Each structure stands twice: as C-alpha cells, then as structure tokens.
C-alpha cells in the first residue's frame, strides 16, 4: 500500500510536471509568435520612418529651391527697379539740360 501511494505521488508529480512543461512550451510558442509579430511591426515602422525622413528631406530641398528662386526673383526686380530709376534720372537730367538750353536761347 505504501509503495502504491508512493507510486501515485510520483506519478501525480510527473503528470503535474508534464502539464507545467506543456504550459510553458505553449507560452514560449505564443511569446515567440508575439516577438516575431513585434519584430515585423518594428521593421514596418522603421521602413515608414525612413520613407518619412526621405520625404522630409525632399520637402526641405524643394523649400530651399523655392526660397532661392524667390530670392533671385527679388534681386532681379531690385536690379530692374534700379535700372528704371537710373533711366528716369537720366531722362530728368536730359530734360533739365534741354530746359536750361532753351532758357539760354
């Protein structure tokens, strides 16, 4: 009887340990699956981040080009305005000289 009780205790211990082992293996499989899924999500996020960085870089380059174009256009307008002002000054001087000559005649 004692031998049978000992065998039952050992058998129940073995059953318990096997159940625990199966539970741990199942949990390990779930964690492995979750880890794999998390790694996939991390890779996708990393790819999204790289695409976003590239888009931001392109947008910054476009903005820089537009700003440079605006700057050059403004410089051109200033130069044209200076040329017009110089032409107006020249015409005023010519008119003044012409009126002086007329006054002398």
C-alpha positions as CSV (number, residue, x, y, z in Angstrom):
1,X,0.0,0.0,0.0
2,X,2.8,2.4,0.9
3,X,4.5,1.5,-2.3
4,X,1.3,2.2,-4.3
5,X,0.9,5.6,-2.6
6,X,4.4,6.5,-3.4
7,X,3.9,5.4,-7.0
8,X,0.7,7.6,-7.2
9,X,2.6,10.6,-5.7
10,X,5.4,10.2,-8.1
11,X,3.0,9.7,-11.0
12,X,1.0,12.7,-10.0
13,X,4.2,14.7,-9.7
14,X,5.3,13.6,-13.1
15,X,1.8,14.4,-14.5
16,X,2.0,17.9,-12.9
17,X,5.5,18.5,-14.3
18,X,4.4,17.3,-17.7
19,X,1.4,19.7,-17.6
20,X,3.6,22.5,-16.4
21,X,6.1,21.7,-19.2
22,X,3.4,21.7,-21.8
23,X,2.0,25.0,-20.4
24,X,5.5,26.6,-20.5
25,X,6.1,25.3,-24.1
26,X,2.7,26.8,-25.2
27,X,3.6,30.1,-23.5
28,X,7.0,30.1,-25.2
29,X,5.4,29.4,-28.6
30,X,2.9,32.3,-28.0
31,X,5.8,34.6,-26.9
32,X,7.8,33.6,-29.9
33,X,4.9,34.4,-32.2
34,X,4.4,37.7,-30.5
35,X,8.1,38.5,-30.7
36,X,8.0,37.7,-34.4
37,X,5.0,39.9,-34.9
38,X,6.6,42.7,-32.9
39,X,9.8,42.4,-35.0
40,X,7.7,42.6,-38.2
41,X,5.9,45.7,-36.8
42,X,9.2,47.3,-35.9
43,X,10.6,46.6,-39.4
44,X,7.5,48.2,-40.9
45,X,7.8,51.2,-38.6
46,X,11.4,51.5,-39.4
47,X,10.6,51.5,-43.2
48,X,7.9,54.1,-42.6
49,X,10.4,56.2,-40.7
50,X,12.9,56.0,-43.5
51,X,10.3,56.9,-46.1
52,X,9.1,59.9,-43.9
53,X,12.7,61.1,-43.5
54,X,13.2,60.9,-47.3
55,X,10.0,62.9,-47.8
56,X,11.0,65.5,-45.3
57,X,14.4,65.8,-46.9
58,X,12.9,66.2,-50.3
59,X,10.4,68.8,-49.0
60,X,13.2,70.7,-47.4
61,X,15.2,70.7,-50.6
62,X,12.1,71.9,-52.5
63,X,11.5,74.7,-50.0
64,X,15.2,75.7,-50.3
65,X,15.0,75.8,-54.1
66,X,11.7,77.9,-53.9
67,X,13.3,80.2,-51.4
68,X,16.4,80.6,-53.7
69,X,14.2,81.2,-56.7
70,X,12.2,83.9,-54.7
71,X,15.5,85.5,-53.6
72,X,16.8,85.6,-57.2
73,X,13.5,86.9,-58.5
74,X,13.6,89.7,-55.8
75,X,17.2,90.5,-56.8
76,X,16.1,90.7,-60.4
77,X,13.2,93.1,-59.5
78,X,15.6,95.2,-57.5
79,X,18.1,95.4,-60.4
80,X,15.3,96.3,-62.8
81,X,14.0,98.9,-60.4
82,X,17.5,100.4,-60.1
83,X,17.8,100.4,-63.9
84,X,14.4,102.2,-64.3
85,X,15.4,104.7,-61.6
86,X,18.7,105.4,-63.4
87,X,16.9,105.8,-66.7
88,X,14.3,108.2,-65.1
89,X,17.2,110.2,-63.5
90,X,18.9,110.3,-66.9
91,X,15.7,111.5,-68.6
92,X,15.2,114.1,-65.9
93,X,18.8,115.4,-66.4
94,X,18.3,115.4,-70.1
95,X,15.1,117.4,-69.7
96,X,16.7,119.8,-67.3
97,X,19.6,120.4,-69.7
98,X,17.2,120.9,-72.5
99,X,15.2,123.5,-70.5
100,X,18.4,125.2,-69.5
101,X,19.4,125.4,-73.1
102,X,16.0,126.8,-74.1
103,X,16.2,129.3,-71.3
104,X,19.6,130.5,-72.5
105,X,18.2,130.9,-76.1
